[in-house]
């Protein structure tokens, strides 16, 4: 099986913004959990950034903590 390429490395994205909720929703499961990098194909650097951005968006009220 071929390893997935990091979405943000292929887009040449330097900073992941917590206000881009549509991008963040791609990396959150239907239960509201942050998806594992083995499934998303993100590199370690961008996985840390996406986790921080999702947590910030949740605190600011842009993303829900859980799905109902």
N, CA, C and O atoms as a CHARMM CRD file, in Angstrom:
* protein
*
  272
    1    1 UNK  N      0.83800  -1.18200   0.00000 PROA 1      0.00000
    2    1 UNK  CA     0.00000   0.00000   0.00000 PROA 1      0.00000
    3    1 UNK  C      0.88200   1.24400   0.00000 PROA 1      0.00000
    4    1 UNK  O      1.82400   1.35400   0.78400 PROA 1      0.00000
    5    2 UNK  N      0.56400   2.16400  -0.88100 PROA 2      0.00000
    6    2 UNK  CA     1.35000   3.38500  -1.01700 PROA 2      0.00000
    7    2 UNK  C      1.00400   4.36600   0.11200 PROA 2      0.00000
    8    2 UNK  O     -0.17700   4.59200   0.37600 PROA 2      0.00000
    9    3 UNK  N      2.00500   4.95300   0.78600 PROA 3      0.00000
   10    3 UNK  CA     1.69600   5.91300   1.84700 PROA 3      0.00000
   11    3 UNK  C      1.07000   7.17900   1.27400 PROA 3      0.00000
   12    3 UNK  O      1.44000   7.64100   0.19400 PROA 3      0.00000
   13    4 UNK  N      0.12200   7.72500   2.01300 PROA 4      0.00000
   14    4 UNK  CA    -0.55100   8.94300   1.56800 PROA 4      0.00000
   15    4 UNK  C      0.38600  10.12900   1.72300 PROA 4      0.00000
   16    4 UNK  O      1.23700  10.16200   2.61100 PROA 4      0.00000
   17    5 UNK  N      0.21300  11.08300   0.85200 PROA 5      0.00000
   18    5 UNK  CA     1.00200  12.30800   0.94200 PROA 5      0.00000
   19    5 UNK  C      0.27800  13.30100   1.83900 PROA 5      0.00000
   20    5 UNK  O     -0.95100  13.36900   1.83900 PROA 5      0.00000
   21    6 UNK  N      1.03300  14.05900   2.59000 PROA 6      0.00000
   22    6 UNK  CA     0.46900  15.06200   3.48900 PROA 6      0.00000
   23    6 UNK  C     -0.27700  16.11400   2.67100 PROA 6      0.00000
   24    6 UNK  O      0.26800  16.67000   1.71800 PROA 6      0.00000
   25    7 UNK  N     -1.52900  16.38300   3.05000 PROA 7      0.00000
   26    7 UNK  CA    -2.37000  17.35000   2.35000 PROA 7      0.00000
   27    7 UNK  C     -1.74300  18.73900   2.36100 PROA 7      0.00000
   28    7 UNK  O     -1.75000  19.43200   1.34400 PROA 7      0.00000
   29    8 UNK  N     -1.19900  19.15000   3.50800 PROA 8      0.00000
   30    8 UNK  CA    -0.66800  20.50300   3.64000 PROA 8      0.00000
   31    8 UNK  C      0.70100  20.64700   2.98600 PROA 8      0.00000
   32    8 UNK  O      1.03100  21.72400   2.49000 PROA 8      0.00000
   33    9 UNK  N      1.50100  19.58700   2.97600 PROA 9      0.00000
   34    9 UNK  CA     2.79400  19.63700   2.27900 PROA 9      0.00000
   35    9 UNK  C      2.57200  19.74100   0.77600 PROA 9      0.00000
   36    9 UNK  O      3.29500  20.47000   0.09600 PROA 9      0.00000
   37   10 UNK  N      1.58400  19.02300   0.24700 PROA 10     0.00000
   38   10 UNK  CA     1.31300  19.07100  -1.18800 PROA 10     0.00000
   39   10 UNK  C      0.73300  20.42100  -1.60100 PROA 10     0.00000
   40   10 UNK  O      0.93000  20.85600  -2.73500 PROA 10     0.00000
   41   11 UNK  N      0.01800  21.09000  -0.68800 PROA 11     0.00000
   42   11 UNK  CA    -0.53600  22.41800  -0.96500 PROA 11     0.00000
   43   11 UNK  C      0.46500  23.52800  -0.66900 PROA 11     0.00000
   44   11 UNK  O      0.20200  24.69900  -0.94400 PROA 11     0.00000
   45   12 UNK  N      1.61800  23.15500  -0.10600 PROA 12     0.00000
   46   12 UNK  CA     2.66700  24.10000   0.29400 PROA 12     0.00000
   47   12 UNK  C      2.13800  25.12400   1.30500 PROA 12     0.00000
   48   12 UNK  O      2.43100  26.31600   1.20900 PROA 12     0.00000
   49   13 UNK  N      1.35700  24.64000   2.27200 PROA 13     0.00000
   50   13 UNK  CA     0.77600  25.48400   3.31800 PROA 13     0.00000
   51   13 UNK  C      1.73800  25.57600   4.49100 PROA 13     0.00000
   52   13 UNK  O      2.21400  24.55900   4.99700 PROA 13     0.00000
   53   14 UNK  N      2.02000  26.79600   4.91900 PROA 14     0.00000
   54   14 UNK  CA     2.92400  27.00800   6.03900 PROA 14     0.00000
   55   14 UNK  C      2.17200  27.04500   7.36900 PROA 14     0.00000
   56   14 UNK  O      2.60000  26.43000   8.34600 PROA 14     0.00000
   57   15 UNK  N      1.05300  27.76600   7.40500 PROA 15     0.00000
   58   15 UNK  CA     0.31800  27.98000   8.65200 PROA 15     0.00000
   59   15 UNK  C     -1.10400  27.44100   8.49500 PROA 15     0.00000
   60   15 UNK  O     -1.76700  27.70100   7.49100 PROA 15     0.00000
   61   16 UNK  N     -1.56300  26.69400   9.49000 PROA 16     0.00000
   62   16 UNK  CA    -2.93600  26.19700   9.51800 PROA 16     0.00000
   63   16 UNK  C     -3.72400  27.11900  10.44000 PROA 16     0.00000
   64   16 UNK  O     -3.42900  27.22300  11.63000 PROA 16     0.00000
   65   17 UNK  N     -4.72600  27.78500   9.87900 PROA 17     0.00000
   66   17 UNK  CA    -5.49300  28.77900  10.62900 PROA 17     0.00000
   67   17 UNK  C     -6.70900  28.12000  11.27500 PROA 17     0.00000
   68   17 UNK  O     -7.39700  27.32800  10.63200 PROA 17     0.00000
   69   18 UNK  N     -6.97600  28.43700  12.53200 PROA 18     0.00000
   70   18 UNK  CA    -8.10000  27.83700  13.24800 PROA 18     0.00000
   71   18 UNK  C     -9.43600  28.38800  12.76400 PROA 18     0.00000
   72   18 UNK  O    -10.48000  27.81700  13.08100 PROA 18     0.00000
   73   19 UNK  N     -9.43200  29.48200  12.00500 PROA 19     0.00000
   74   19 UNK  CA   -10.68500  30.07100  11.52300 PROA 19     0.00000
   75   19 UNK  C    -11.18700  29.41300  10.23700 PROA 19     0.00000
   76   19 UNK  O    -12.31500  29.66900   9.81800 PROA 19     0.00000
   77   20 UNK  N    -10.36900  28.56900   9.60500 PROA 20     0.00000
   78   20 UNK  CA   -10.77400  27.85700   8.39500 PROA 20     0.00000
   79   20 UNK  C    -11.47400  26.55600   8.79400 PROA 20     0.00000
   80   20 UNK  O    -10.88300  25.47800   8.73500 PROA 20     0.00000
   81   21 UNK  N    -12.72400  26.67100   9.19600 PROA 21     0.00000
   82   21 UNK  CA   -13.43100  25.52800   9.77200 PROA 21     0.00000
   83   21 UNK  C    -13.69800  24.43200   8.74300 PROA 21     0.00000
   84   21 UNK  O    -13.73000  23.25600   9.10500 PROA 21     0.00000
   85   22 UNK  N    -13.88900  24.78000   7.48300 PROA 22     0.00000
   86   22 UNK  CA   -14.14800  23.74900   6.46700 PROA 22     0.00000
   87   22 UNK  C    -12.94400  22.83100   6.30400 PROA 22     0.00000
   88   22 UNK  O    -13.09700  21.62300   6.12400 PROA 22     0.00000
   89   23 UNK  N    -11.74800  23.40600   6.36800 PROA 23     0.00000
   90   23 UNK  CA   -10.53100  22.59700   6.28100 PROA 23     0.00000
   91   23 UNK  C    -10.38300  21.72600   7.52400 PROA 23     0.00000
   92   23 UNK  O    -10.00500  20.55900   7.42700 PROA 23     0.00000
   93   24 UNK  N    -10.67700  22.29000   8.68200 PROA 24     0.00000
   94   24 UNK  CA   -10.53000  21.54400   9.93100 PROA 24     0.00000
   95   24 UNK  C    -11.52300  20.39100  10.02900 PROA 24     0.00000
   96   24 UNK  O    -11.20100  19.34100  10.58400 PROA 24     0.00000
   97   25 UNK  N    -12.72900  20.58000   9.49400 PROA 25     0.00000
   98   25 UNK  CA   -13.75500  19.53300   9.57400 PROA 25     0.00000
   99   25 UNK  C    -13.33800  18.27800   8.83100 PROA 25     0.00000
  100   25 UNK  O    -13.82200  17.18800   9.13300 PROA 25     0.00000
  101   26 UNK  N    -12.44800  18.41800   7.86500 PROA 26     0.00000
  102   26 UNK  CA   -11.93700  17.27100   7.11900 PROA 26     0.00000
  103   26 UNK  C    -11.17100  16.30200   8.00800 PROA 26     0.00000
  104   26 UNK  O    -11.09700  15.10800   7.71800 PROA 26     0.00000
  105   27 UNK  N    -10.60000  16.82500   9.09500 PROA 27     0.00000
  106   27 UNK  CA    -9.73800  16.03400   9.96900 PROA 27     0.00000
  107   27 UNK  C    -10.40300  15.71200  11.30500 PROA 27     0.00000
  108   27 UNK  O     -9.72900  15.32900  12.26100 PROA 27     0.00000
  109   28 UNK  N    -11.73900  15.86800  11.37100 PROA 28     0.00000
  110   28 UNK  CA   -12.50700  15.53300  12.56800 PROA 28     0.00000
  111   28 UNK  C    -13.50500  14.44800  12.18600 PROA 28     0.00000
  112   28 UNK  O    -14.18500  14.56000  11.16600 PROA 28     0.00000
  113   29 UNK  N    -13.59700  13.39600  13.00200 PROA 29     0.00000
  114   29 UNK  CA   -14.49800  12.28600  12.68900 PROA 29     0.00000
  115   29 UNK  C    -15.95100  12.68500  12.94400 PROA 29     0.00000
  116   29 UNK  O    -16.23400  13.77500  13.44200 PROA 29     0.00000
  117   30 UNK  N    -16.85700  11.78400  12.59400 PROA 30     0.00000
  118   30 UNK  CA   -18.28200  12.04000  12.79900 PROA 30     0.00000
  119   30 UNK  C    -18.63500  12.10900  14.28800 PROA 30     0.00000
  120   30 UNK  O    -19.66400  12.66800  14.66800 PROA 30     0.00000
  121   31 UNK  N    -17.76800  11.53500  15.12100 PROA 31     0.00000
  122   31 UNK  CA   -17.97700  11.59000  16.57200 PROA 31     0.00000
  123   31 UNK  C    -17.34600  12.83100  17.18900 PROA 31     0.00000
  124   31 UNK  O    -17.51200  13.07800  18.38300 PROA 31     0.00000
  125   32 UNK  N    -16.62400  13.61500  16.39200 PROA 32     0.00000
  126   32 UNK  CA   -16.00200  14.82900  16.88400 PROA 32     0.00000
  127   32 UNK  C    -14.56800  14.64200  17.33500 PROA 32     0.00000
  128   32 UNK  O    -13.99100  15.53600  17.95300 PROA 32     0.00000
  129   33 UNK  N    -13.98100  13.48500  17.03300 PROA 33     0.00000
  130   33 UNK  CA   -12.59700  13.22000  17.44300 PROA 33     0.00000
  131   33 UNK  C    -11.63100  13.59700  16.32400 PROA 33     0.00000
  132   33 UNK  O    -11.98100  13.55100  15.14400 PROA 33     0.00000
  133   34 UNK  N    -10.41200  13.97000  16.71100 PROA 34     0.00000
  134   34 UNK  CA    -9.37300  14.28100  15.73800 PROA 34     0.00000
  135   34 UNK  C     -8.89900  12.96300  15.12700 PROA 34     0.00000
  136   34 UNK  O     -8.54200  12.02900  15.84600 PROA 34     0.00000
  137   35 UNK  N     -8.89800  12.89700  13.79200 PROA 35     0.00000
  138   35 UNK  CA    -8.56400  11.65800  13.09400 PROA 35     0.00000
  139   35 UNK  C     -7.06200  11.40100  13.15300 PROA 35     0.00000
  140   35 UNK  O     -6.25200  12.32000  13.03400 PROA 35     0.00000
  141   36 UNK  N     -6.71200  10.14000  13.33800 PROA 36     0.00000
  142   36 UNK  CA    -5.33300   9.67600  13.43900 PROA 36     0.00000
  143   36 UNK  C     -4.56000   9.97500  12.14800 PROA 36     0.00000
  144   36 UNK  O     -5.12100   9.86700  11.05700 PROA 36     0.00000
  145   37 UNK  N     -3.29100  10.34700  12.26000 PROA 37     0.00000
  146   37 UNK  CA    -2.51500  10.65700  11.04400 PROA 37     0.00000
  147   37 UNK  C     -2.28900   9.46200  10.12200 PROA 37     0.00000
  148   37 UNK  O     -1.98400   9.64800   8.94400 PROA 37     0.00000
  149   38 UNK  N     -2.43100   8.24800  10.63100 PROA 38     0.00000
  150   38 UNK  CA    -2.30800   7.06800   9.76500 PROA 38     0.00000
  151   38 UNK  C     -3.44600   7.02000   8.74600 PROA 38     0.00000
  152   38 UNK  O     -3.26500   6.50200   7.64400 PROA 38     0.00000
  153   39 UNK  N     -4.60800   7.55300   9.10100 PROA 39     0.00000
  154   39 UNK  CA    -5.75600   7.56900   8.20400 PROA 39     0.00000
  155   39 UNK  C     -5.78200   8.80900   7.32800 PROA 39     0.00000
  156   39 UNK  O     -6.21900   8.74500   6.17900 PROA 39     0.00000
  157   40 UNK  N     -5.31900   9.93800   7.85500 PROA 40     0.00000
  158   40 UNK  CA    -5.35200  11.17800   7.08300 PROA 40     0.00000
  159   40 UNK  C     -4.12900  11.33900   6.19600 PROA 40     0.00000
  160   40 UNK  O     -4.19700  12.01500   5.17000 PROA 40     0.00000
  161   41 UNK  N     -3.00400  10.72500   6.57700 PROA 41     0.00000
  162   41 UNK  CA    -1.79100  10.83700   5.79000 PROA 41     0.00000
  163   41 UNK  C     -0.98200  12.08700   6.08500 PROA 41     0.00000
  164   41 UNK  O     -0.07200  12.42500   5.32700 PROA 41     0.00000
  165   42 UNK  N     -1.29400  12.77700   7.16600 PROA 42     0.00000
  166   42 UNK  CA    -0.55300  13.98900   7.51600 PROA 42     0.00000
  167   42 UNK  C      0.81700  13.65500   8.08400 PROA 42     0.00000
  168   42 UNK  O      1.00200  12.61400   8.71400 PROA 42     0.00000
  169   43 UNK  N      1.77600  14.55100   7.85600 PROA 43     0.00000
  170   43 UNK  CA     3.09000  14.39600   8.47700 PROA 43     0.00000
  171   43 UNK  C      2.97500  14.84300   9.93700 PROA 43     0.00000
  172   43 UNK  O      1.97300  15.44200  10.32900 PROA 43     0.00000
  173   44 UNK  N      3.98600  14.55700  10.72300 PROA 44     0.00000
  174   44 UNK  CA     3.94500  14.84500  12.16300 PROA 44     0.00000
  175   44 UNK  C      3.80400  16.33900  12.44200 PROA 44     0.00000
  176   44 UNK  O      3.06200  16.74400  13.33600 PROA 44     0.00000
  177   45 UNK  N      4.52100  17.15000  11.67300 PROA 45     0.00000
  178   45 UNK  CA     4.47800  18.60400  11.86300 PROA 45     0.00000
  179   45 UNK  C      3.06000  19.14300  11.66400 PROA 45     0.00000
  180   45 UNK  O      2.55800  19.91500  12.48100 PROA 45     0.00000
  181   46 UNK  N      2.42900  18.73000  10.57600 PROA 46     0.00000
  182   46 UNK  CA     1.09600  19.23800  10.28400 PROA 46     0.00000
  183   46 UNK  C      0.02700  18.59600  11.15600 PROA 46     0.00000
  184   46 UNK  O     -1.00900  19.21500  11.40100 PROA 46     0.00000
  185   47 UNK  N      0.24400  17.38400  11.63000 PROA 47     0.00000
  186   47 UNK  CA    -0.69700  16.77000  12.56600 PROA 47     0.00000
  187   47 UNK  C     -0.72800  17.54800  13.87600 PROA 47     0.00000
  188   47 UNK  O     -1.79700  17.75500  14.45100 PROA 47     0.00000
  189   48 UNK  N      0.43300  17.97800  14.34700 PROA 48     0.00000
  190   48 UNK  CA     0.47900  18.80100  15.56400 PROA 48     0.00000
  191   48 UNK  C     -0.22400  20.13000  15.33800 PROA 48     0.00000
  192   48 UNK  O     -0.96600  20.59300  16.20400 PROA 48     0.00000
  193   49 UNK  N      0.00100  20.74700  14.18700 PROA 49     0.00000
  194   49 UNK  CA    -0.62500  22.03800  13.89200 PROA 49     0.00000
  195   49 UNK  C     -2.13800  21.90100  13.75200 PROA 49     0.00000
  196   49 UNK  O     -2.88500  22.75500  14.22800 PROA 49     0.00000
  197   50 UNK  N     -2.59200  20.83100  13.10300 PROA 50     0.00000
  198   50 UNK  CA    -4.03900  20.64500  12.91600 PROA 50     0.00000
  199   50 UNK  C     -4.71400  20.36800  14.25200 PROA 50     0.00000
  200   50 UNK  O     -5.82700  20.83900  14.48300 PROA 50     0.00000
  201   51 UNK  N     -4.06400  19.61000  15.14100 PROA 51     0.00000
  202   51 UNK  CA    -4.63800  19.34200  16.46000 PROA 51     0.00000
  203   51 UNK  C     -4.76200  20.62600  17.26600 PROA 51     0.00000
  204   51 UNK  O     -5.77600  20.85300  17.92600 PROA 51     0.00000
  205   52 UNK  N     -3.73800  21.46000  17.21400 PROA 52     0.00000
  206   52 UNK  CA    -3.77400  22.73900  17.93000 PROA 52     0.00000
  207   52 UNK  C     -4.85500  23.65100  17.35900 PROA 52     0.00000
  208   52 UNK  O     -5.56200  24.32100  18.11100 PROA 52     0.00000
  209   53 UNK  N     -4.98800  23.68000  16.03400 PROA 53     0.00000
  210   53 UNK  CA    -5.99200  24.53300  15.39100 PROA 53     0.00000
  211   53 UNK  C     -7.40900  24.05500  15.71900 PROA 53     0.00000
  212   53 UNK  O     -8.29700  24.87400  15.95400 PROA 53     0.00000
  213   54 UNK  N     -7.62500  22.74500  15.73700 PROA 54     0.00000
  214   54 UNK  CA    -8.94800  22.21200  16.07300 PROA 54     0.00000
  215   54 UNK  C     -9.29800  22.54600  17.51600 PROA 54     0.00000
  216   54 UNK  O    -10.42900  22.93800  17.80400 PROA 54     0.00000
  217   55 UNK  N     -8.34300  22.39600  18.42100 PROA 55     0.00000
  218   55 UNK  CA    -8.59300  22.70800  19.83100 PROA 55     0.00000
  219   55 UNK  C     -8.88700  24.19100  20.02500 PROA 55     0.00000
  220   55 UNK  O     -9.76200  24.55000  20.81300 PROA 55     0.00000
  221   56 UNK  N     -8.16800  25.05200  19.31700 PROA 56     0.00000
  222   56 UNK  CA    -8.42500  26.49200  19.40600 PROA 56     0.00000
  223   56 UNK  C     -9.80100  26.83400  18.85000 PROA 56     0.00000
  224   56 UNK  O    -10.52000  27.64700  19.43100 PROA 56     0.00000
  225   57 UNK  N    -10.17300  26.21800  17.72800 PROA 57     0.00000
  226   57 UNK  CA   -11.47900  26.47700  17.12400 PROA 57     0.00000
  227   57 UNK  C    -12.60700  26.01900  18.04000 PROA 57     0.00000
  228   57 UNK  O    -13.65700  26.65900  18.09700 PROA 57     0.00000
  229   58 UNK  N    -12.40000  24.91800  18.75600 PROA 58     0.00000
  230   58 UNK  CA   -13.41200  24.44500  19.70500 PROA 58     0.00000
  231   58 UNK  C    -13.59600  25.43400  20.84800 PROA 58     0.00000
  232   58 UNK  O    -14.72700  25.72200  21.24000 PROA 58     0.00000
  233   59 UNK  N    -12.50400  25.95200  21.38300 PROA 59     0.00000
  234   59 UNK  CA   -12.58200  26.89100  22.50100 PROA 59     0.00000
  235   59 UNK  C    -13.23900  28.19700  22.06400 PROA 59     0.00000
  236   59 UNK  O    -13.98900  28.80800  22.82600 PROA 59     0.00000
  237   60 UNK  N    -12.95100  28.62500  20.82400 PROA 60     0.00000
  238   60 UNK  CA   -13.53600  29.86200  20.30700 PROA 60     0.00000
  239   60 UNK  C    -15.00000  29.68100  19.88800 PROA 60     0.00000
  240   60 UNK  O    -15.69800  30.65900  19.61900 PROA 60     0.00000
  241   61 UNK  N    -15.45500  28.43700  19.83400 PROA 61     0.00000
  242   61 UNK  CA   -16.84100  28.17400  19.48000 PROA 61     0.00000
  243   61 UNK  C    -17.07200  27.99400  17.99100 PROA 61     0.00000
  244   61 UNK  O    -18.22100  27.99500  17.54900 PROA 61     0.00000
  245   62 UNK  N    -16.03400  27.84200  17.21600 PROA 62     0.00000
  246   62 UNK  CA   -16.17800  27.67500  15.77100 PROA 62     0.00000
  247   62 UNK  C    -16.44800  26.22000  15.39600 PROA 62     0.00000
  248   62 UNK  O    -17.09900  25.94100  14.38900 PROA 62     0.00000
  249   63 UNK  N    -15.94100  25.29100  16.21800 PROA 63     0.00000
  250   63 UNK  CA   -16.17600  23.85700  16.02900 PROA 63     0.00000
  251   63 UNK  C    -16.78300  23.29800  17.31000 PROA 63     0.00000
  252   63 UNK  O    -16.48800  23.75700  18.41400 PROA 63     0.00000
  253   64 UNK  N    -17.63200  22.30000  17.13300 PROA 64     0.00000
  254   64 UNK  CA   -18.24300  21.66900  18.31000 PROA 64     0.00000
  255   64 UNK  C    -17.27800  20.67300  18.93900 PROA 64     0.00000
  256   64 UNK  O    -16.45600  20.07100  18.24800 PROA 64     0.00000
  257   65 UNK  N    -17.38300  20.50700  20.24100 PROA 65     0.00000
  258   65 UNK  CA   -16.56000  19.50700  20.93300 PROA 65     0.00000
  259   65 UNK  C    -17.03600  18.10300  20.58000 PROA 65     0.00000
  260   65 UNK  O    -16.22400  17.19600  20.39900 PROA 65     0.00000
  261   66 UNK  N    -18.35700  17.92100  20.48200 PROA 66     0.00000
  262   66 UNK  CA   -18.93100  16.61900  20.12600 PROA 66     0.00000
  263   66 UNK  C    -20.02400  16.83400  19.10000 PROA 66     0.00000
  264   66 UNK  O    -20.53500  17.94200  18.93600 PROA 66     0.00000
  265   67 UNK  N    -20.37300  15.76500  18.41400 PROA 67     0.00000
  266   67 UNK  CA   -21.50900  15.79600  17.47100 PROA 67     0.00000
  267   67 UNK  C    -22.68600  15.13900  18.16400 PROA 67     0.00000
  268   67 UNK  O    -22.52300  14.13700  18.86100 PROA 67     0.00000
  269   68 UNK  N    -23.85500  15.69300  17.97700 PROA 68     0.00000
  270   68 UNK  CA   -25.05100  15.13400  18.61200 PROA 68     0.00000
  271   68 UNK  C    -25.92000  14.43100  17.60900 PROA 68     0.00000
  272   68 UNK  O    -26.97100  13.89900  17.96800 PROA 68     0.00000
